[in-house]
Amino acid sequence: MPRPTTAQLAYGSCTVILSTLAMLLLSQTSSGAGIAMIALSALALGLLVALTVPLPKPAPGAAGRRPRATAAPAPAPVTVRSEAVREPVHERTGS
């Protein structure tokens, strides 16, 4: 399973926090069972939001394909050129 992206974590966390606050304020519950039910429903809503955030698209042509195994290319033929060997020129020094 792939790791969640930053956007998924941010949207899911914000959804949990804001929905919990909204439901607690709107319901005005003070019982432990009511608070637990609100907390569980906020967690479920946050999980739903985090999983429905669009994922980044893979690079074109890379989705679901494995690279083909190909043989190594044949080495280029070596051409040998024969050239005359040149002797270095020695200059005379006047002494």
JOSUL-V235167 format. One record per helix or strand of 3 or more residues. SS is the DSSP state (h for helix, s for strand). FROM is the first residue (numbers start at 1). TO is the last residue. If there is no record, write none. Layout:
ss:from:to
SS:FROM:TO
SS:FROM:TO
This chain:
ss:from:to
h:6:27
h:32:52
